Structures are given as structure tokens and as C-alpha cells.
Amino acid sequence: MTRRYWVETLGCPKNQVDSEKLIGTLRADGFVAADDPSEAELVVVNTCAFIESARQESVDTILALADGRADGARLVVTGCMAERYGSELADAIPEADLVAGFGVPVTIGATRSAGQAVPAVPSMDLLNLPRPKATAPWAYVKIAEGCDRRCGFCAIPSFRGKQRSRSVASILDEVDALEAQEIVLVAQDLASYGKDDASLGAGSIVPLVEAVSSRVARTRLLYLYPSDLSDSLIDVMLTRTGVPYFDLSLQHVSKPLLRGMRRWGDGDRFLARIADIRAREPEAAFRSNFIVGYPGETEADHDQLLHFVEEAQLDWCGFFAFSREEGTYAADLDGQVDVGLMRARLDELSALQDSITASRRDDLVGREVEVLVDETGIGRSHREAPEIDGVIAVDPSLPVGSFATVTITGAEGADLESVAVVAA
């Protein structure tokens, strides 16, 4: 009898990697993918628990899939919400047959329906499990799990644990097996790779990036803590990866507010680093994210952030309202910002960045760029990270997985249009 599964993934790219490793395990156990969740005997929801809105989306998804599942189908809830809340989540959502975080031993068969066993969710750490071959020309690769930092707003270390870096050999084996043209390296704290393992050596992110880049045409790095953006890391990103793209986790620019976040840096340092990189590579692209309304954020702090956004001219930028997370340093801080004021600040920053992004995209019109064709009629240059940034419309005749040189012919917001360059 064919057993079918459906895995619904919420949250960040790291969750997507976990789901793919779970899928690899299910396939090895004889499961095949269902075309629709209503046709699956096993429905798995890989949840996100980073902020309140993500948790609500996870709950809504669980309930929707519970209502739509086939008779007798088992519903398993895993991922960050399961790891963070465990039995509390199981009690709150009786629709789930099993709630189990990855890496947590589970008793297979302990369900709410007597006599009906839930198919196994791996009771081991997913980090080094094999994955299926990539279905797109690009793929995420998680190089570490957990985080040793204690940022004031973040609860991730409380349920993902301390940083655990993978071996270089296991990472390269996964890169080879994926057979992708572009590898996107991800982790909770990417540039700290190897700091937890003396056998990997100090600054081990640099030789790792070099090794991955020797195997694929593009190596992209997502989520870099600014203090770990060393000269040697910048050098390898500019000269070896084929992707001069810097995703910097800045969070704010006001020095007092950053110290309140238990973070390093300030706006002047960030601007100087960005200017230095652009001097070395004018085509470098930049992305960052900022928290708006962190406790104690003043109007002067907000103005500093507005000025920074105007000065930095980042290609891409995300702004997120502060979320009070249980168990974090910031949860009980004085100076909580009014929700209405927070929203007004978000709107002001988003409008400014939208105009900057549109302007930077307009500047590309008439230029030739190299794209990787992700799917029929859709490509990306080094300036666009998959699933996050804009895309480039390309000639549908260009083969998926190929590289092509195109001329940008138009821009609409974040997205671009192009025509293929025909050789003389």
C-alpha cells in the first residue's frame, strides 16, 4: 500500500532545510508525496515560533490542515513551536496527533486515537541527515544549528540551543548531492560557523566558503552578524563566490538602542563598512533587517534610522515591529513603544526604502547582467536572493538551470524585465 505525506513549511529558510531532510527520511521509509494535503495519510506542519504573528500563522495552518485532512490521516506538528512549547502546545491543539520537536525522542504510536500509530517523525537531529536532490537550480544548506548570542529580542537560543557547527565534509557531501548551481548557506549565526568546535579552526567560515565555491557557480551567504564580517570573509565573498551580496543583520543604528538589544555596532560603523565594500566592488548588493519599536526607542533613534536608510541606499530592506517574546531580556524592559507609534514608524521607513529599492532597480535598465534561470521565464542575478528579493523576467526559451546574459529593459518596483543578449 502506498503511503503518502504532505509537509507544510512555515518560517525561515532554515526550516525549509529541516523539512527537506524530513522528506528525505520519509521517502526512505517508503512514503511518496501527495498532490494535495487532503490526499495524505501523514500531514506534517513544520512551524515557526520567532514572533507572535509567525506563531499565529502556524496555529491557523495547523487548524486548517486538521479540518481538511482525509479520514484517518495523522497530523504531526513539529519545528520551532513544538520545540519551544512542547506539551503546552499539545494541550492547546488537540487536533494534532503528535507534537514533537526535531531532535526530541518521541514514542511512536502515542496518539490521541487509541490503536492508531502515527508514522515516525525522526527522533534524531536532522542537521546531518541526507536530503533529496534539489528541485530548483538553487538550494539552501544549513551549516550550523543553534546560537550562542543572547540578543535582547530573540528567544531562539532557548529552544534551538547552543551553536553546533557541522563538519566541512558533511556540508560538502550535501552540496554535491544537491547538484545545484547556486548554494545558499544559512544558519542562525552564519559567520560564527566553527567557533564552537576547535577542530574546525578559527575563522573557519572562510575556508568553508572557499570549498563550497570550488564546487558550484554561486555561493550566497544569508544573515551575517556585522562584527564577524571580517576582511578575509569580505575578500572571499568578492573574489570566489560569484555573489557579491551582503545580507547584514543590523537590527538598528542607534548605539544606545543597540546596546539595549545586546548587540554590537552603530550607524557610523555600518556605513563605513558598506562604503568600504562598495569601493572594492561597486556592483555589490546589500540587504538588511531592522526592528522598529524596541523598548526605549525614541524619536531621535527613529530619525537616526531614517537617516541611515537614506544614506546607505541598501538594495533590499525589511522592517519588523518589535514583538515581546516570553523569556527574552526585552520582554520586561521599560519604555515599551505604543503600537500606533510603532506602526507609523514602520510605514515611514517602508515608504522610504520602497523608493530606494525602486530607484536602484531603475538604475539597472539598459544594463547587461548575468542571470541564473530558476524556472521558465524567471531568473536572478547576484543581486536577488531566492524567495526573498525581486526577480528578473527572462525569455521563456532559456533553459531552466542555465546561465544567460540579458539586457534589463524595464523595472516595476522590485522586479525587472529583460531580453536575452544575442551573440554577434
Secondary structure, DSSP 8 states (H G I E B T S, - for coil): --EEEEEEE-SSHHHHHHHHHHHHHHHHTTEEE-SSGGG-SEEEEEE--SSHHHHHHHHHHHHHHHHHS-TT-EEEEEEHHHHHHTHHHHHH-TT-SEE--TTS---TT--SSTT--------S--TT------SSSEEEEE-EES-----TT--HHHHH-S-EE--HHHHHHHHHHHT-SEEEEE-TTGGGTTTT-GGG-TTTHHHHHHHHHTTSSEEEE--B-GGG--HHHHHHHHHTSS--EEEEEEE---HHHHHHTT----HHHHHHHHHHHHHH-TT-EEEEEEEES-TT--HHHHHHHHHHHHHH--SEEEEEE----TTSGGGG-S----HHHHHHHHHHHHHHHHHHHHHHHHTTTT-EEEEEEEETTEEE-TT--TTTS--EE--TTS-TT-EEEEEEEEEETTEEEEEE----
